[in-house]
Amino acid sequence: MKTKTDNDMNKDLKIVGMPMPDMPWEERPEGCRKVMWRYSGNPVIPRDLLPNSNSIFNSAVVPFEDGYAGVFRVDDTNIRMTLHVGFSKDGINWDINPETLKFDCDIPEIGEWVYGYDPRVCKIEDKYYVTWCNGYHGPTIGVAWTKDFKTFHQLENAFLPYNRNGVTFPRKIGGRYAMLSRPSDTGHTPFGDIFYSESPDLEFWGRHRFVMGPSDFEDSAWQCCKIGAGPTPIETSEGWLMFYHGVHRTCQGYNYSFGAALLDLEQPWKVIARTGPYLLHPETLYECTGDVPNVCFPCAALHDPETGRVAVYYGAADTVVGVAFGYIDEIIDFVKKTGCDSLAISIGTSHGAYKFTPEQCTVDPETGLLVPPMLAFDVLEGVERELPGFPIVLHGSSSVPQEEVATINKYGGALKAAIGIPEPWLRKAAESAVCKINIDSDSRLAMTAAIREVFATKPAEFDPRKYLGPARDNMKKQYMHKIVNVLGSNGKA
Ligand code: BMA
């Protein structure tokens, strides 16, 4: 990938946020082809910045006054999980208060500090909201606000235990405050989906919606065990850009990488696209070694709408804080191009030669042929409406050519009466958003028919070339017919 100039910016993309021309930034290194790259001075926060810190990681920073403020996860040398406030002029060099953050809270049960970790900070209207994993009979989501990073007012916990990774959106959506979270368990949870919840007042949370879960192991293993939202989502004209961590359970333990997803602007539980390959994965010494090896855990992002630059702050190996850079338009492009990008829908097709029995069919008065129940084209049209332009796959689309069935049965076969999908219906599907139609049984029938015919009519034949040749020719005839006459896909490869 080349270095970006102003002219390279995607001018159609609108990014919401306050201008930050002086935010921490370093251009993509020469020869680097990655979508995101690390700051050369990483880690920006060492583990022993404070006199009694064992580690400082998984922390949140925001623009504040003429610099930056942050809430930091500090595990002390008792390995107690605490939160601390810090300030910085440049986002790289930080002054972190050695005293732990104390929340003001009018609710005695809630205000009693047990432990807190993995904070996020999000500016909503005129306040900065801190959400963190708060100990209350197990981990749940604590919520507090501040205007000055000196006094913090703690509200009710957002959810029942057990929950982690509570991340608020920077504005109301559909008239309500909004939060992503990840229900979990008491320990090192081996599962985890991202959910969306709404609140009229940042106290009562409900209308919970499933957003997304881990990927299949075969598709994207770095995110196949559990996932959780990272920094405050960034609003763009393409949707909310949400960085999220994904976990891969290996024989050595959990590995944490991160990727990104695009969520619908007004219904953020609808996922527009998500990364297949990760954006950042533990590779450097400070990510691969530390108190918990192989962890990149993003909790904050600074971005400049004008240039499209983003700096993601992430905890590395549960020990230090690192920064990674990227361009929002390139990240969005990557998310859209590499993610899960097709949908196999079920509208009445099924695998194999035995899709419908004659009893399930009606007789066409003109041709006398058996016609199976109509495919649910209304469902296909509904999916096309909801997901415009989204590629759709149709499985189980063999037509079970009756002449091949007849040949097989004529020469000793015993295929039961079976009806497939009429070819004109496949043509109709091919003209919609369906871009892949899976047909297998028809070629298997063609092959078997040709072989049976040779065996029955030339019983003295023993040369495989003499029956596999006709089998291949008959399959080829079938493929040509499907490509040209049925699917209309000839010349479109
Ligand atoms: C998670 C949280 C994170 C931590 C990660 C890796 O469950 O505890 O704070 O970074 O595990 O240890």
Boltz pocket constraint, residues with backbone or C-beta under 6 A from the ligand:
constraints:
  - pocket:
      binder: B
      contacts: [[A, 58], [A, 117], [A, 118], [A, 187], [A, 188], [A, 189], [A, 256], [A, 292], [A, 295], [A, 297], [A, 315], [A, 318]]
      max_distance: 6.0
